Amino acid sequence: MSIPLTNTSAAGTSPSKSAKGIPGPLPNLEGQMPNPSEKELLGNIENYIGMARIPVGLAGPIRLRGEYAKGDYHIPLATTEGALVASFTRGMKAISLSGGAVTKVISEGVQRAPYFRFEDLTTAADFLQWIATHHSDFERITGENSRYAKLSSITPTLEGNAVTLMVEFTTGDAAGQNMVTICTDRICRFIASNYPGQIVEWYLEVNASGDKKASRVSFRSVRGKRVCAEVIIPRDIVTSVLKTTPETIDRFGRAACYGALQSGTMGVHAHLANGLTALFIACGQDVACVAEAAVGTVRMEVTEQGDLYGSVTLPNLIVGTVGGGTGLPTQRECLEMIDCFGAGGARRFAEIATGVCLAGEFSILAALAAGHFSAAHERLGRKG
């Protein structure tokens, strides 16, 4: 059953006027839409027995001044964690009152890492030269097997008698994991059939692409979309909305960086996974990709004018607005609510997701720095 959405935002205001990113009155779908049939869910589930319902709340609005995400957006977040929607709404309010966050997609790429083993080093080195002369064939094969995928590069790593190929694609408005898997498989089968030397064995993926795991290679480059967001929160908004000061957040941020170093955390942030998971569930994304998408870097520092500068960089944001779970009833509604459903929406969605993460970081860092964190969870995260 499509999750019934209420007509009240997490900020306590009714988003009654219809504008880009701001929903009009939302229908109560309880009892009006039957569970999808197994046929309708083909490609989404096997051995189907029913639907798991998760509450969806509206956070925001958040104002964004991105290349693709421009305007005010109420954000659907699916979660069972009390205080999460309220916390993100507070961060979004601070950002919006400050004029909005600037967001930008920096680079894109989704990878697969096939492996080829040969009899000896000489054959493996010869294989590298052969691969370099067949890029046009690999581009042709990619185009034959996908409407969205474009082959960007193939980067080989030679280790004795074995070669790992980092095959990178752009995937348009699709998240792209299945797409790049199929295209890479076809490329590998072409290689196996046409390379004149002897290939002892090959595998489609040897755990080097960073798929659904934190990876140092992806953190330094890109997997999915690399996206940045930044905003300066004036001092008076820090004190009135976040209930602390820029200096307090700055000092706490430095302490948190030391803690991240001591624990060996990849990236520095407080809870990127919280916002991404809630947004991914609401909007039909592959939720397991939070394992990589939630690796990022957050910076908070006092400006020369005494205001608070904040930024977030997400180097591994795997998102899509076509395919996968995006066409399911509730997920489609949520994507349409933020003007992201279908072709042309993926970069906008990526910028919105990054703005959401920045809002969540402002709110939780302020709460931890000022000593409000526990009280907020006691008040909003307990029943009764």
N, C-alpha and C positions, 0 to 999 in steps of 0.2 A: 504494500500500500504506500502511496506517496505520502511522505511525512507532512502532516498538517502544519501550515505556517500561520502564525498569529499576525495581527495587524499592529503590533507594538514593537518598536525597536528597542535594543538593549539600553539605549540612552534615555528611555522613558518617553519618547515622542513618537507620534504616529506619522510614518512616512506617507502622507496622503497625496502629495502632489507628484505627478509623474514627470520625471526628468531623467537624463542619462545617469544611470547608476543609482537612481533613487526610485524604489518601487512605488507604484500606486497601491490601492487597497489590495491586500493579499487574500485570496479565497481560502476558506477553511475546507480542505479537501477530505476531511474525515468522512468515511462512508460513501463518498462519491466516486472514488476511483478504485476498482478492484485490483487485487494483486496481479502483476503481469503474468502471462502464461509462460510456460517453459519455452515455447517457440519464440516468444518475444524477447526472452533473455538469452537466446542462442549466442554464444560468443562471450557471455558474461559469467556463466555459472554452469556447473555440472551437478547431477544428482540433486536437483533443486527441491527444497522442501518448504520454503517460505522466506519472509523478509525480516531482517533485524532492524528494528526502529530505533533511531538515535535522535534525541531532541535537537532541533535547529533553532538557534537564537540569532537575532540581528545585532551586530555591533556597528558602531559608527553614528553618524557618517564620518568618513575620512576624505579629506580633500587631497587630491593628487595632481601634480603638475608634470606629468611624464610625457614622453614622446608618443605613447599610445594610450595611457590611462590619464584622462583629463577630466576633472570635475569631482563631484561629491558622490561617494558610493556608500550604501549600506551593505555590510558584509555578512553573508550567511555563514555561521560557524556551527558545525555539528559536534556536540560534546556532551559528556555526562559529568564534566568537572565543574562544580559550582565555583563561581568567582571568575571564571575564564572570560566569559563574554563581557562582564562588567569591567574587568581589568583592561581588556583590549579597547573597549569603548572609551575609557579614560585616556589612554594613550592617543587614540584617534582624535579625541576632542582637543588635546594639546596641539597635535599636528595641524588640525583644521583651523584653530584659532590663530595659528602662526602663519597662515597663508597657504599651507599645503606642502607636502613633501615632493621634491624633485626625484623622479625615478627614471632609470635608463637601462635598457638591455644592452650589455657590453659585447657579448659574443655568444655563439651558439654551436653546439656539436653533441652528437650522441654516438657512442662507440661500441664496437664489438672487438674482441681480441682473439682471433683464431691462432692456432699453433700448428706448425709443420716440423716434423722430424725427418732427418736424412741419414744416410750412411756415414757421412763424414763432414768435416768443416768445409772442404773444398766445394762439395755439392751445395751446401747451405749458402755459401758466399755467391755461387753462381745463381742460385735461386733469387737472391736480392736483386741482381742485375736484370733477371728476367721479369720480375715483378715491376721494376721501374719502367719497362718498355710497354706495358700493357694497361696503363691507366685508362686509356680511352675505351678499352674493352670493359673494364670494371664500371666505368660511367654508363656505358650502354646497358649493361646487365642491371644496374640499379634502376635506370629509367624503365626497363621492361617489367620490373617487379614492384614498382611503387609509383603512385601519382605524386607523392609528397617528398620522398627522400631524394637528396642530392649528395653524391659522393664528394666529400671535401678533401680528404687526404688518406694515404696509407703510409704509416710510419713503422718501419721494421726494427726489431731488436734481435740481434744475432747473439746466441749463446752456444758456443761449440757447434754441434751438429743440428741445432734447433733454431727456428726463427718464430718469433711472435709478431704478428702484424696488428698494429693498432689501426683499425679501419674506422674512420670518422665520417659521419653524415650530418647534414642538416635535415630536419624532419617537418618543416612547415608548421602547421597548426596542430599536428599530432604529437603526443608525448614521444612516441617513436620506438619503444623497446621492441615490440613485435616486428615493426617495419624494418629496423636495422638488422634484426636477427634473420629475417627472411632474405634480405638483400645480401648480407654477408654469407649466408649459406650458399646462395646461388653463385657468388663470386668464388667461394672456396671450391665448389664443384667444378667450375670452369677451370680453376687452377689445377685441380687434381687430374682433369681430363686432358689438359693441354700442355702442362709443363713437361719438357722433354726428358728431364732427369727423373730419378726414382724417388718418390716420396714414401717413406717407411710408414708413416701414420700422420693423421691430422685430426684436430678437434676444432669445433666451431668457436668455443670460448674456454679460456683457461684461467678465469678468475682475475683477469688483469684490467678489465674495462671499467671497474668501479660500480657495476650494476648492483643496486640495492645494498650498498655498503659504503662506509666512509673510506675515501681513498686519497692519499697524499697527491697523486698525479692529478686527479680531478680537482682537488682543492686549489692547486696551483694554476690550473688551466680552466677547463670548463667541462661539465657534463650536463646536457640539457641546455639550460640558459644561465649565463652569468649575468646577474642583475644587481644594480646598486640603487640605494635610496638615501637621501639626505635631507635634513631640515635644521633650521636654527629656531629654537624655542626661546622667545623673549623671557627675561627674568620674571616679569610679573605673571606670565602664564605658568612658568615652572612652580612658582609659589602658590598660585590660586588653584591650579588644576592638579598638579602633581604633588602638592603639599610638601615641598622641600625646596632646596636651593640648588643652583647649578654647581656650586662648589662641593656640596654634599654628594651629589651624584658623581662628580669627577673623582673625588677621593675614593668613594666606594668602587668605582670602575677600576681604578688602579689596583686595589686590593683583590678584586675579582680576577683581574688578569694574572696576578701572582698565583691565585688559587688554581686557575686553569693550567698554568705552567707546571705547578707541583703535581697535578693529577694527570698530566699528559694529554689533556683534551686537544682535539684537532679543531682549530678555530677558537674564537672567544665570544661567548654570548651567554645569555641566561636561560632562555627557553624557546628557541626558534621552533622546536618540534611541536610545541603546544598549538601555536597558531596555524602552522602548516597542516598538521593532522586534522584539525577541525575544519579547515577550509577544503582540504583534499576530500574528506568524506562527504561534505555538503555538495561539492562540485564534480564528483565522479572521477577523481584522479586515482592513480594507482598508489594506495596509501603506503605500501611497503617502500616506495621511493623516498619517504621521509627519512629513511636511514641515510641517504646521501644528501637529500635536499636540505636537511637541518644542520649541515656543516657550514658555518659561516663566520663572519667577523663583524663585531659591533664596536663602534667607537663613540665615546661620549666625552666631551671636554668643554671647558669654559672658554668662551671667546674673549677677545681683548675688551669687548664692550660689556662683559659680565653676563652674557646670555649663554645658553646651552646648545652646543652643536652636537648633532647625533647622526650617525650613518650606519647602514648595514649593507654588507656585501654577501650575496648568496651565489657561490660559484657552480652549484650543482642542482639547479632548480629544474626538475623534470616535470613538465606540465603540458597539457594539451586541451584543446576545445573541440576536437572532433575525435570520434572513435572511442574505444574503451567503454567506460561507464558514463560518458558525458551525455548520452542520449536517453538514459533512464529518466523516468518522469520527474522525480524530485530533483535530481542532479541537473537536469536541463533547466528546470525552473530557477534553480539557484544561479546557474551560469547566465541565464537571461536577465536575472535581476541586476547583475553587474555588467551587462552588455558584452558578454564574452562567449556566448554560445556560437559554435560553428566556425566556418572558415574566416580567417582574419582576426580571431580573438585571442590567440595564444600569447602573443607578446603583451597585449593589454592585461591578460590574466597574470602573467609573470610579474608585471610591474605592480599590479594590485597586491599580489601575494607578498611582494617585498615590502610594500608600504604597510601591510598588516603586521608583518614581522617587526618592523621598526616601531610601530605603535605599541606592540606587546613588550618590547624591550624597554621603552621609556617608562611604561607603567610599572613593570616588575622591579626595575632597577631603582626607581623612586621609592617604591614600597620597602624594598630591602634596605636602602640607604637611610630612610627616615624611620625605620622601625615599625612600619604599618603592615608588613606582610602577613604575619601570623593573625592579627586581628581581623583582617579582611577575609581570610579563609575561615576563621571561626564564625564570622557573621554570615557569609554567603555560601560556604562549602559544607555546611552541616544541616541535617534535617531537624526540624522541631526547635 
